[in-house]
Amino acid sequence: MNHKPIDWYAVAADPRFIDLHRRKSRFLWGLMAFSLAFYFLLPLGAAYTPELFSMKVWGPLNFGLIFALSEFAVAWGVAVVYSRRANRVFDALAAEIVTSVRESNT
């Protein structure tokens, strides 16, 4: 099979690719903003509301420690949310573009 080289400029100019990039960027910026806000709540909360963060919740565990450990759950949650969206939406759009490029290159 003799294939023409892929015209990456044409792919980048494809309205479907532009839409994919726009949708993915908007989604990722939103996830990043949420992640950063949650991350910075820990030091800000500890600095400005020490009485809340030192409040005992259960045995030796205080609210600050539980909040700090929740950072791991939030990181995993963000990863799950992204992977589900990528599998359901972004991958389908990318596959459509790849199929179109392959068909035009044969």
Chimera marker file (.cmm) of the C-alpha trace (Angstrom):
<marker_set name="trace">
<marker id="1" x="0.000" y="0.000" z="0.000" r="1" g="1" b="0" radius="0.5"/>
<marker id="2" x="1.267" y="3.398" z="-0.929" r="1" g="1" b="0" radius="0.5"/>
<marker id="3" x="0.223" y="6.124" z="1.498" r="1" g="1" b="0" radius="0.5"/>
<marker id="4" x="0.573" y="9.848" z="1.094" r="1" g="1" b="0" radius="0.5"/>
<marker id="5" x="2.185" y="11.665" z="4.005" r="1" g="1" b="0" radius="0.5"/>
<marker id="6" x="-0.288" y="13.053" z="6.510" r="1" g="1" b="0" radius="0.5"/>
<marker id="7" x="-0.995" y="16.738" z="6.121" r="1" g="1" b="0" radius="0.5"/>
<marker id="8" x="-0.864" y="17.747" z="9.786" r="1" g="1" b="0" radius="0.5"/>
<marker id="9" x="-1.752" y="21.349" z="8.958" r="1" g="1" b="0" radius="0.5"/>
<marker id="10" x="-4.989" y="20.140" z="7.386" r="1" g="1" b="0" radius="0.5"/>
<marker id="11" x="-5.696" y="17.990" z="10.455" r="1" g="1" b="0" radius="0.5"/>
<marker id="12" x="-5.066" y="20.962" z="12.761" r="1" g="1" b="0" radius="0.5"/>
<marker id="13" x="-7.385" y="23.111" z="10.622" r="1" g="1" b="0" radius="0.5"/>
<marker id="14" x="-10.164" y="20.490" z="10.594" r="1" g="1" b="0" radius="0.5"/>
<marker id="15" x="-13.226" y="21.892" z="12.407" r="1" g="1" b="0" radius="0.5"/>
<marker id="16" x="-13.680" y="18.570" z="14.239" r="1" g="1" b="0" radius="0.5"/>
<marker id="17" x="-10.112" y="18.749" z="15.564" r="1" g="1" b="0" radius="0.5"/>
<marker id="18" x="-10.578" y="22.363" z="16.595" r="1" g="1" b="0" radius="0.5"/>
<marker id="19" x="-13.797" y="21.388" z="18.400" r="1" g="1" b="0" radius="0.5"/>
<marker id="20" x="-12.070" y="18.445" z="20.091" r="1" g="1" b="0" radius="0.5"/>
<marker id="21" x="-9.197" y="20.641" z="21.242" r="1" g="1" b="0" radius="0.5"/>
<marker id="22" x="-11.561" y="23.364" z="22.495" r="1" g="1" b="0" radius="0.5"/>
<marker id="23" x="-13.774" y="20.930" z="24.402" r="1" g="1" b="0" radius="0.5"/>
<marker id="24" x="-10.845" y="19.060" z="25.912" r="1" g="1" b="0" radius="0.5"/>
<marker id="25" x="-9.032" y="22.255" z="26.906" r="1" g="1" b="0" radius="0.5"/>
<marker id="26" x="-12.129" y="23.729" z="28.531" r="1" g="1" b="0" radius="0.5"/>
<marker id="27" x="-12.737" y="20.520" z="30.469" r="1" g="1" b="0" radius="0.5"/>
<marker id="28" x="-9.109" y="20.221" z="31.588" r="1" g="1" b="0" radius="0.5"/>
<marker id="29" x="-8.912" y="23.868" z="32.690" r="1" g="1" b="0" radius="0.5"/>
<marker id="30" x="-12.027" y="23.311" z="34.792" r="1" g="1" b="0" radius="0.5"/>
<marker id="31" x="-10.555" y="20.195" z="36.401" r="1" g="1" b="0" radius="0.5"/>
<marker id="32" x="-7.288" y="21.979" z="37.047" r="1" g="1" b="0" radius="0.5"/>
<marker id="33" x="-9.038" y="24.972" z="38.632" r="1" g="1" b="0" radius="0.5"/>
<marker id="34" x="-11.017" y="22.663" z="40.910" r="1" g="1" b="0" radius="0.5"/>
<marker id="35" x="-7.881" y="20.689" z="41.839" r="1" g="1" b="0" radius="0.5"/>
<marker id="36" x="-5.857" y="23.804" z="42.609" r="1" g="1" b="0" radius="0.5"/>
<marker id="37" x="-8.653" y="25.357" z="44.645" r="1" g="1" b="0" radius="0.5"/>
<marker id="38" x="-9.044" y="22.180" z="46.696" r="1" g="1" b="0" radius="0.5"/>
<marker id="39" x="-5.268" y="21.858" z="47.116" r="1" g="1" b="0" radius="0.5"/>
<marker id="40" x="-4.850" y="25.427" z="48.368" r="1" g="1" b="0" radius="0.5"/>
<marker id="41" x="-7.751" y="25.087" z="50.796" r="1" g="1" b="0" radius="0.5"/>
<marker id="42" x="-5.462" y="22.992" z="52.993" r="1" g="1" b="0" radius="0.5"/>
<marker id="43" x="-2.743" y="25.582" z="53.693" r="1" g="1" b="0" radius="0.5"/>
<marker id="44" x="-5.215" y="28.467" z="53.677" r="1" g="1" b="0" radius="0.5"/>
<marker id="45" x="-7.570" y="26.658" z="56.012" r="1" g="1" b="0" radius="0.5"/>
<marker id="46" x="-4.749" y="25.679" z="58.335" r="1" g="1" b="0" radius="0.5"/>
<marker id="47" x="-3.448" y="29.246" z="58.389" r="1" g="1" b="0" radius="0.5"/>
<marker id="48" x="-6.722" y="31.120" z="58.754" r="1" g="1" b="0" radius="0.5"/>
<marker id="49" x="-8.965" y="28.637" z="60.584" r="1" g="1" b="0" radius="0.5"/>
<marker id="50" x="-6.639" y="26.695" z="62.887" r="1" g="1" b="0" radius="0.5"/>
<marker id="51" x="-9.491" y="26.039" z="65.332" r="1" g="1" b="0" radius="0.5"/>
<marker id="52" x="-11.391" y="24.157" z="62.587" r="1" g="1" b="0" radius="0.5"/>
<marker id="53" x="-8.367" y="22.235" z="61.364" r="1" g="1" b="0" radius="0.5"/>
<marker id="54" x="-7.344" y="21.199" z="64.900" r="1" g="1" b="0" radius="0.5"/>
<marker id="55" x="-10.856" y="20.042" z="65.819" r="1" g="1" b="0" radius="0.5"/>
<marker id="56" x="-10.836" y="16.368" z="66.869" r="1" g="1" b="0" radius="0.5"/>
<marker id="57" x="-13.069" y="14.178" z="64.732" r="1" g="1" b="0" radius="0.5"/>
<marker id="58" x="-12.340" y="10.674" z="65.927" r="1" g="1" b="0" radius="0.5"/>
<marker id="59" x="-9.646" y="9.640" z="68.394" r="1" g="1" b="0" radius="0.5"/>
<marker id="60" x="-6.361" y="11.253" z="67.435" r="1" g="1" b="0" radius="0.5"/>
<marker id="61" x="-7.664" y="12.281" z="63.991" r="1" g="1" b="0" radius="0.5"/>
<marker id="62" x="-8.452" y="15.938" z="63.541" r="1" g="1" b="0" radius="0.5"/>
<marker id="63" x="-10.219" y="17.713" z="60.695" r="1" g="1" b="0" radius="0.5"/>
<marker id="64" x="-6.930" y="18.966" z="59.218" r="1" g="1" b="0" radius="0.5"/>
<marker id="65" x="-5.475" y="15.476" z="58.904" r="1" g="1" b="0" radius="0.5"/>
<marker id="66" x="-8.656" y="14.121" z="57.361" r="1" g="1" b="0" radius="0.5"/>
<marker id="67" x="-8.773" y="17.058" z="54.941" r="1" g="1" b="0" radius="0.5"/>
<marker id="68" x="-5.119" y="16.461" z="54.019" r="1" g="1" b="0" radius="0.5"/>
<marker id="69" x="-5.820" y="12.789" z="53.356" r="1" g="1" b="0" radius="0.5"/>
<marker id="70" x="-8.850" y="13.747" z="51.282" r="1" g="1" b="0" radius="0.5"/>
<marker id="71" x="-6.422" y="15.326" z="48.802" r="1" g="1" b="0" radius="0.5"/>
<marker id="72" x="-5.562" y="11.789" z="47.662" r="1" g="1" b="0" radius="0.5"/>
<marker id="73" x="-9.240" y="10.931" z="47.141" r="1" g="1" b="0" radius="0.5"/>
<marker id="74" x="-9.769" y="14.136" z="45.171" r="1" g="1" b="0" radius="0.5"/>
<marker id="75" x="-6.735" y="13.414" z="42.964" r="1" g="1" b="0" radius="0.5"/>
<marker id="76" x="-8.057" y="9.928" z="42.201" r="1" g="1" b="0" radius="0.5"/>
<marker id="77" x="-11.534" y="11.356" z="41.638" r="1" g="1" b="0" radius="0.5"/>
<marker id="78" x="-10.206" y="13.879" z="39.139" r="1" g="1" b="0" radius="0.5"/>
<marker id="79" x="-8.376" y="11.065" z="37.316" r="1" g="1" b="0" radius="0.5"/>
<marker id="80" x="-11.555" y="8.963" z="37.168" r="1" g="1" b="0" radius="0.5"/>
<marker id="81" x="-13.672" y="11.886" z="35.954" r="1" g="1" b="0" radius="0.5"/>
<marker id="82" x="-11.136" y="12.701" z="33.240" r="1" g="1" b="0" radius="0.5"/>
<marker id="83" x="-10.733" y="9.096" z="32.083" r="1" g="1" b="0" radius="0.5"/>
<marker id="84" x="-14.497" y="8.612" z="31.847" r="1" g="1" b="0" radius="0.5"/>
<marker id="85" x="-14.933" y="11.790" z="29.809" r="1" g="1" b="0" radius="0.5"/>
<marker id="86" x="-11.961" y="10.912" z="27.608" r="1" g="1" b="0" radius="0.5"/>
<marker id="87" x="-13.259" y="7.396" z="26.946" r="1" g="1" b="0" radius="0.5"/>
<marker id="88" x="-16.815" y="8.538" z="26.287" r="1" g="1" b="0" radius="0.5"/>
<marker id="89" x="-16.323" y="11.810" z="24.376" r="1" g="1" b="0" radius="0.5"/>
<marker id="90" x="-12.765" y="12.723" z="23.438" r="1" g="1" b="0" radius="0.5"/>
<marker id="91" x="-11.710" y="9.303" z="22.147" r="1" g="1" b="0" radius="0.5"/>
<marker id="92" x="-14.800" y="9.052" z="19.933" r="1" g="1" b="0" radius="0.5"/>
<marker id="93" x="-14.081" y="12.444" z="18.367" r="1" g="1" b="0" radius="0.5"/>
<marker id="94" x="-10.403" y="11.560" z="17.897" r="1" g="1" b="0" radius="0.5"/>
<marker id="95" x="-11.296" y="8.220" z="16.276" r="1" g="1" b="0" radius="0.5"/>
<marker id="96" x="-13.599" y="10.029" z="13.836" r="1" g="1" b="0" radius="0.5"/>
<marker id="97" x="-10.767" y="12.367" z="12.839" r="1" g="1" b="0" radius="0.5"/>
<marker id="98" x="-8.261" y="9.504" z="12.494" r="1" g="1" b="0" radius="0.5"/>
<marker id="99" x="-10.652" y="7.542" z="10.283" r="1" g="1" b="0" radius="0.5"/>
<marker id="100" x="-11.201" y="10.567" z="8.086" r="1" g="1" b="0" radius="0.5"/>
<marker id="101" x="-7.467" y="11.207" z="7.738" r="1" g="1" b="0" radius="0.5"/>
<marker id="102" x="-6.750" y="7.556" z="6.933" r="1" g="1" b="0" radius="0.5"/>
<marker id="103" x="-9.476" y="7.490" z="4.292" r="1" g="1" b="0" radius="0.5"/>
<marker id="104" x="-8.142" y="10.635" z="2.625" r="1" g="1" b="0" radius="0.5"/>
<marker id="105" x="-4.589" y="9.244" z="2.653" r="1" g="1" b="0" radius="0.5"/>
<marker id="106" x="-5.247" y="6.043" z="0.726" r="1" g="1" b="0" radius="0.5"/>
<link id1="1" id2="2" r="1" g="1" b="0" radius="0.2"/>
<link id1="2" id2="3" r="1" g="1" b="0" radius="0.2"/>
<link id1="3" id2="4" r="1" g="1" b="0" radius="0.2"/>
<link id1="4" id2="5" r="1" g="1" b="0" radius="0.2"/>
<link id1="5" id2="6" r="1" g="1" b="0" radius="0.2"/>
<link id1="6" id2="7" r="1" g="1" b="0" radius="0.2"/>
<link id1="7" id2="8" r="1" g="1" b="0" radius="0.2"/>
<link id1="8" id2="9" r="1" g="1" b="0" radius="0.2"/>
<link id1="9" id2="10" r="1" g="1" b="0" radius="0.2"/>
<link id1="10" id2="11" r="1" g="1" b="0" radius="0.2"/>
<link id1="11" id2="12" r="1" g="1" b="0" radius="0.2"/>
<link id1="12" id2="13" r="1" g="1" b="0" radius="0.2"/>
<link id1="13" id2="14" r="1" g="1" b="0" radius="0.2"/>
<link id1="14" id2="15" r="1" g="1" b="0" radius="0.2"/>
<link id1="15" id2="16" r="1" g="1" b="0" radius="0.2"/>
<link id1="16" id2="17" r="1" g="1" b="0" radius="0.2"/>
<link id1="17" id2="18" r="1" g="1" b="0" radius="0.2"/>
<link id1="18" id2="19" r="1" g="1" b="0" radius="0.2"/>
<link id1="19" id2="20" r="1" g="1" b="0" radius="0.2"/>
<link id1="20" id2="21" r="1" g="1" b="0" radius="0.2"/>
<link id1="21" id2="22" r="1" g="1" b="0" radius="0.2"/>
<link id1="22" id2="23" r="1" g="1" b="0" radius="0.2"/>
<link id1="23" id2="24" r="1" g="1" b="0" radius="0.2"/>
<link id1="24" id2="25" r="1" g="1" b="0" radius="0.2"/>
<link id1="25" id2="26" r="1" g="1" b="0" radius="0.2"/>
<link id1="26" id2="27" r="1" g="1" b="0" radius="0.2"/>
<link id1="27" id2="28" r="1" g="1" b="0" radius="0.2"/>
<link id1="28" id2="29" r="1" g="1" b="0" radius="0.2"/>
<link id1="29" id2="30" r="1" g="1" b="0" radius="0.2"/>
<link id1="30" id2="31" r="1" g="1" b="0" radius="0.2"/>
<link id1="31" id2="32" r="1" g="1" b="0" radius="0.2"/>
<link id1="32" id2="33" r="1" g="1" b="0" radius="0.2"/>
<link id1="33" id2="34" r="1" g="1" b="0" radius="0.2"/>
<link id1="34" id2="35" r="1" g="1" b="0" radius="0.2"/>
<link id1="35" id2="36" r="1" g="1" b="0" radius="0.2"/>
<link id1="36" id2="37" r="1" g="1" b="0" radius="0.2"/>
<link id1="37" id2="38" r="1" g="1" b="0" radius="0.2"/>
<link id1="38" id2="39" r="1" g="1" b="0" radius="0.2"/>
<link id1="39" id2="40" r="1" g="1" b="0" radius="0.2"/>
<link id1="40" id2="41" r="1" g="1" b="0" radius="0.2"/>
<link id1="41" id2="42" r="1" g="1" b="0" radius="0.2"/>
<link id1="42" id2="43" r="1" g="1" b="0" radius="0.2"/>
<link id1="43" id2="44" r="1" g="1" b="0" radius="0.2"/>
<link id1="44" id2="45" r="1" g="1" b="0" radius="0.2"/>
<link id1="45" id2="46" r="1" g="1" b="0" radius="0.2"/>
<link id1="46" id2="47" r="1" g="1" b="0" radius="0.2"/>
<link id1="47" id2="48" r="1" g="1" b="0" radius="0.2"/>
<link id1="48" id2="49" r="1" g="1" b="0" radius="0.2"/>
<link id1="49" id2="50" r="1" g="1" b="0" radius="0.2"/>
<link id1="50" id2="51" r="1" g="1" b="0" radius="0.2"/>
<link id1="51" id2="52" r="1" g="1" b="0" radius="0.2"/>
<link id1="52" id2="53" r="1" g="1" b="0" radius="0.2"/>
<link id1="53" id2="54" r="1" g="1" b="0" radius="0.2"/>
<link id1="54" id2="55" r="1" g="1" b="0" radius="0.2"/>
<link id1="55" id2="56" r="1" g="1" b="0" radius="0.2"/>
<link id1="56" id2="57" r="1" g="1" b="0" radius="0.2"/>
<link id1="57" id2="58" r="1" g="1" b="0" radius="0.2"/>
<link id1="58" id2="59" r="1" g="1" b="0" radius="0.2"/>
<link id1="59" id2="60" r="1" g="1" b="0" radius="0.2"/>
<link id1="60" id2="61" r="1" g="1" b="0" radius="0.2"/>
<link id1="61" id2="62" r="1" g="1" b="0" radius="0.2"/>
<link id1="62" id2="63" r="1" g="1" b="0" radius="0.2"/>
<link id1="63" id2="64" r="1" g="1" b="0" radius="0.2"/>
<link id1="64" id2="65" r="1" g="1" b="0" radius="0.2"/>
<link id1="65" id2="66" r="1" g="1" b="0" radius="0.2"/>
<link id1="66" id2="67" r="1" g="1" b="0" radius="0.2"/>
<link id1="67" id2="68" r="1" g="1" b="0" radius="0.2"/>
<link id1="68" id2="69" r="1" g="1" b="0" radius="0.2"/>
<link id1="69" id2="70" r="1" g="1" b="0" radius="0.2"/>
<link id1="70" id2="71" r="1" g="1" b="0" radius="0.2"/>
<link id1="71" id2="72" r="1" g="1" b="0" radius="0.2"/>
<link id1="72" id2="73" r="1" g="1" b="0" radius="0.2"/>
<link id1="73" id2="74" r="1" g="1" b="0" radius="0.2"/>
<link id1="74" id2="75" r="1" g="1" b="0" radius="0.2"/>
<link id1="75" id2="76" r="1" g="1" b="0" radius="0.2"/>
<link id1="76" id2="77" r="1" g="1" b="0" radius="0.2"/>
<link id1="77" id2="78" r="1" g="1" b="0" radius="0.2"/>
<link id1="78" id2="79" r="1" g="1" b="0" radius="0.2"/>
<link id1="79" id2="80" r="1" g="1" b="0" radius="0.2"/>
<link id1="80" id2="81" r="1" g="1" b="0" radius="0.2"/>
<link id1="81" id2="82" r="1" g="1" b="0" radius="0.2"/>
<link id1="82" id2="83" r="1" g="1" b="0" radius="0.2"/>
<link id1="83" id2="84" r="1" g="1" b="0" radius="0.2"/>
<link id1="84" id2="85" r="1" g="1" b="0" radius="0.2"/>
<link id1="85" id2="86" r="1" g="1" b="0" radius="0.2"/>
<link id1="86" id2="87" r="1" g="1" b="0" radius="0.2"/>
<link id1="87" id2="88" r="1" g="1" b="0" radius="0.2"/>
<link id1="88" id2="89" r="1" g="1" b="0" radius="0.2"/>
<link id1="89" id2="90" r="1" g="1" b="0" radius="0.2"/>
<link id1="90" id2="91" r="1" g="1" b="0" radius="0.2"/>
<link id1="91" id2="92" r="1" g="1" b="0" radius="0.2"/>
<link id1="92" id2="93" r="1" g="1" b="0" radius="0.2"/>
<link id1="93" id2="94" r="1" g="1" b="0" radius="0.2"/>
<link id1="94" id2="95" r="1" g="1" b="0" radius="0.2"/>
<link id1="95" id2="96" r="1" g="1" b="0" radius="0.2"/>
<link id1="96" id2="97" r="1" g="1" b="0" radius="0.2"/>
<link id1="97" id2="98" r="1" g="1" b="0" radius="0.2"/>
<link id1="98" id2="99" r="1" g="1" b="0" radius="0.2"/>
<link id1="99" id2="100" r="1" g="1" b="0" radius="0.2"/>
<link id1="100" id2="101" r="1" g="1" b="0" radius="0.2"/>
<link id1="101" id2="102" r="1" g="1" b="0" radius="0.2"/>
<link id1="102" id2="103" r="1" g="1" b="0" radius="0.2"/>
<link id1="103" id2="104" r="1" g="1" b="0" radius="0.2"/>
<link id1="104" id2="105" r="1" g="1" b="0" radius="0.2"/>
<link id1="105" id2="106" r="1" g="1" b="0" radius="0.2"/>
</marker_set>
